[in-house]
Amino acid sequence: MPNYVRLRQEGARYFFTVVTFRRRHLFSQPLARSLLRQSMNEVRARYPFEMLACVLLPDHLHCLWTLPEHDDNFTARWASIKRLFTQKYLRAGGRSLPVSESRGGHHERGVWQPRFWEHCIRNEEDWYRHRDYIHLNPVNHGYVDEPGQWPWSSFHRHVQRGWLDPEWPGASPIELIEVAGE
C-alpha cells in the first residue's frame, strides 16, 4: 500500500475532494444530504474550521477550508466526518455497499472511498481558481447550465455576500483547473 504524505500547515487553507464508495449517488437522497450537514456541523463544533466554499454532488463533494491558527489536523476532521456520517446513515436505514475482505477486516464500510484528496492553497489566485472550480463543478458534470441552478453549493452564499455576481460567470472566460480527485 502506498505511503501517503500530506502537506500539513497550521492555519492553512485547503481544497478537498471526498468521494462516495464506488461513486454511488448517495447524495441524491435528502436524508444523506441532511446527515452529512449534521455530521460536518458536529465535527466543526469539536474541531473548528471555516468552510469558505463547498459543493455537494450526487457522488462527491469539494470544499475549501481554513484551519485554526495552530492546527494542521484536517485528517482527523475528515475521518470524524466520514465515520459520524456512516454511523448516522446506517442507523437511519441506509445501506453500505459490499467491501473486500481486507476492508471489512479493518471495519470499513462501503459508504466512502478510502482517503480523500487535498491541496494546500498557495496564494489568493489559487484560492479563487479552486473556488471557481467548486462553483462550476455541477455545470462541468452536466447537472445544470449555470452555477446558480445547483441548490447544494456555496455559490448562493457568495452571491448573497456580494462576492460573486448572480450572473457569474456570464460571458467572461474563466480558466479552469484540472483536479486530480475528480
C-alpha positions in Angstrom: 0.0 0.0 0.0 1.4 3.4 -0.9 2.6 5.7 1.9 0.6 8.9 1.5 2.4 12.1 2.6 0.2 15.0 3.1 1.3 18.7 3.3 0.2 19.9 6.6 0.4 23.6 7.6 -1.1 25.1 10.7 -3.8 27.6 9.9 -3.6 26.9 6.2 -6.4 26.9 3.6 -7.1 23.6 1.8 -9.1 22.4 -1.1 -10.6 18.9 -0.6 -12.3 16.3 -2.8 -14.2 13.5 -1.0 -15.9 10.7 -2.9 -18.5 8.1 -2.1 -17.7 4.4 -2.4 -17.8 3.3 -6.0 -19.1 6.7 -6.8 -22.6 5.8 -5.7 -25.1 8.6 -6.0 -25.6 8.7 -2.2 -26.2 12.5 -2.0 -29.2 12.3 -4.4 -31.0 11.3 -1.2 -32.3 14.2 1.0 -31.6 12.0 4.1 -27.9 11.6 3.1 -27.5 15.4 2.5 -29.1 16.2 5.8 -26.9 13.7 7.7 -23.8 15.0 6.0 -24.6 18.5 7.1 -25.3 17.3 10.7 -22.0 15.4 10.8 -20.0 18.3 9.5 -21.5 20.7 12.0 -20.9 18.3 14.9 -17.3 17.8 13.9 -16.8 21.5 13.3 -18.1 22.2 16.9 -15.4 19.9 18.3 -12.6 20.6 15.8 -13.2 24.1 14.4 -12.6 25.0 10.8 -14.0 27.6 8.4 -15.7 26.3 5.3 -15.4 29.0 2.7 -16.8 27.2 -0.3 -18.4 23.9 -0.9 -20.4 22.0 -3.5 -22.2 18.7 -2.9 -22.8 16.5 -6.0 -24.5 13.1 -6.0 -21.3 11.1 -5.6 -18.7 13.6 -4.2 -18.1 16.9 -2.7 -15.4 19.6 -3.0 -14.8 22.3 -0.4 -12.3 25.0 0.8 -11.4 25.1 4.4 -9.3 27.4 6.6 -7.9 25.6 9.7 -7.3 27.4 13.0 -4.0 29.2 13.5 -2.2 26.5 15.5 -3.9 23.4 13.9 -3.0 21.3 10.9 -5.1 18.2 11.6 -7.5 18.1 8.7 -7.1 14.3 8.5 -8.8 13.9 12.0 -11.6 16.1 10.9 -12.3 14.2 7.7 -12.0 10.8 9.5 -14.5 12.1 12.1 -16.9 13.4 9.4 -16.9 10.2 7.4 -17.2 8.0 10.5 -20.0 10.0 12.0 -21.9 10.2 8.7 -21.6 6.5 8.2 -22.9 5.7 11.6 -25.8 8.1 11.3 -26.6 6.9 7.7 -26.6 3.2 8.6 -28.7 3.8 11.8 -31.2 5.6 9.7 -31.6 2.6 7.4 -29.0 3.5 4.7 -27.1 0.6 3.3 -23.4 0.2 2.6 -22.1 -1.5 -0.5 -20.2 -4.8 -0.1 -16.5 -4.3 0.5 -13.5 -6.6 0.1 -12.5 -9.0 2.9 -9.5 -6.8 3.6 -11.6 -3.6 4.0 -14.2 -5.5 6.1 -11.4 -6.8 8.3 -10.5 -3.2 9.1 -14.1 -2.4 9.9 -14.5 -0.3 6.8 -18.0 0.1 5.3 -18.9 0.7 1.7 -20.0 4.2 2.1 -16.9 6.4 1.3 -13.9 5.8 -0.8 -10.9 5.4 1.4 -8.9 8.6 1.9 -9.6 11.9 0.2 -7.7 14.4 -2.0 -6.3 17.6 -0.6 -4.5 20.6 -2.0 -2.9 23.3 0.2 -3.9 26.7 -1.2 -0.7 28.6 -2.2 -2.0 32.1 -2.7 -5.0 34.3 -3.4 -5.1 33.4 -7.1 -5.0 29.7 -6.2 -7.9 30.2 -3.8 -10.0 31.9 -6.5 -9.3 29.2 -9.1 -10.4 26.5 -6.6 -13.4 28.5 -5.6 -14.4 28.9 -9.2 -13.8 25.2 -9.8 -16.2 24.3 -6.9 -19.0 26.6 -8.1 -18.7 25.4 -11.7 -18.5 21.7 -10.9 -22.2 21.0 -11.3 -22.1 22.7 -14.7 -19.0 20.7 -15.7 -20.7 17.5 -14.7 -23.8 18.4 -16.8 -26.2 18.6 -13.9 -27.1 22.3 -14.7 -26.4 25.0 -17.2 -25.5 27.8 -14.7 -23.9 27.6 -11.2 -26.9 29.3 -9.6 -29.2 26.5 -10.7 -27.5 23.9 -8.4 -29.0 24.1 -4.9 -26.2 22.4 -2.9 -23.4 24.9 -3.5 -21.9 27.8 -1.6 -22.4 29.8 -4.8 -25.7 31.2 -3.4 -24.0 32.4 -0.2 -21.2 34.0 -2.2 -23.8 35.9 -4.3 -25.7 36.9 -1.1 -22.5 38.4 0.4 -21.7 40.2 -2.8 -18.6 38.1 -3.5 -20.0 36.9 -6.8 -22.4 38.4 -9.3 -25.6 36.3 -9.7 -24.9 36.1 -13.4 -21.3 34.8 -12.8 -19.5 33.5 -14.9 -21.5 35.2 -17.6 -19.7 35.8 -20.8 -16.3 36.1 -19.1 -13.8 33.4 -19.9 -12.6 31.5 -16.9 -9.5 29.4 -16.9 -10.5 26.2 -15.1 -8.1 23.9 -13.3 -7.7 20.2 -13.5 -8.3 18.5 -10.2 -6.7 15.1 -9.5 -9.6 14.0 -7.2 -12.2 14.0 -10.0 
